[in-house]
Amino acid sequence: MAIQLYNPFENVFLDSKTCFLTGVDLMQEDDNITAFPQWVLSQYELNDKTFTMMDNVTSFLYKDLKLPCSLKVKQAFTDLDLEIQAAFHKGYDAVKSLNT
């Protein structure tokens, strides 16, 4: 059985009510995750720093960059972030040995 992948660029359909990864309709408009995990923002002091888009005009605070996602996707990213964060705290060899 082939897996049906969601491609938001197929119809250029990107909004805050649709999961960016699965295309599932979201229950609440505030169902989202930050583009960068909170531990990264804190560790590298990025929360209040500006992220400038490639157009060199549009900019956002790192902490305000968010992606709409379903609760299932949010949990998957949380689990992955915890694994990566633990590896970062252990050092280079632990990061290198992460399952890719």
N, C-alpha and C positions, 0 to 999 in steps of 0.2 A: 504494500500500500504506500503510495507516494505521499509525502508530507506537503501540504499546501502552505507555502510561505506567504506572509503578508508583505507587500511592497507599497509603502506609502507614496513612493514617487511615481508609481504607475499612473495614477490619476491626480497627482500632486494634491493629495488629501492629507493635510496636517492640521490638526486642531487640538484644543485642550480637552475635548470630550471623547477622544479616541486613543486607545493605547498605542504608543509609538512603535511597539514591537510586535503586537499581535493583531491590531486592528479592532479589538473588542471595544464595544461602546462602554464608557465608564459611567458608574452610578453617580459620582460626584465630580464636579469640575476641579476640585482640589486633590484628586487622586493623582499623585505625582511623586517623583523622586528627584533629588538634585543630580545634575549632570556629573558632579564630582562628589564622592562620598564625604560625609561630614568629617571623618577622621583625616582625610587628605586636606580638606580646607583648613582644619585646625593645625595639623602638623606643619604645613607649609605656609601658614598665616595668610591664606588666600581669601577668607571670608569677605573682607571689605576692600579687596583689590579689584581692579577693573579688568574685565576680559573684553578685548576689542575684536570685533568681527573682521573678516577679510576685507570688507569694504572700507575699513579704517575710519568709519563714521559712526556706526552703531556700536554701542558698548553696554555692558551689563556688569553688575557685581557678580563675582563667581558664585556666591551663595544664592543668587536669584536665578541662575540657569537651571531650569527644571524641565523634566520630561513627563508628559502624561503617561500613566501606566496603570494597568490592572493590579489588583491586590496580589494575584499569583505572580506576576512579573516583579512586583515590588519585593515580595518575599524571596524570590530567586536572586535578585540583586543584593539583598541584605545578606543572604547566606554566602554569596560569592565575596562580597566586601569583607565579611568577617574572616573568611579564609585568607584573603589577600592581606588584610591588616595584620593578622597573626604572623604570616610569613615575613612581612616587612619588619616586624618587631624582632624576629629571630635573626634576620640578617640575609646577606646576599645568597648564601647557599640555599636557604629555605625558599626564597623567591624563585631562584633558578629551578628548584625542584617542583614547583607548582605544576599540576597536571594541565597541560595545554591542549 
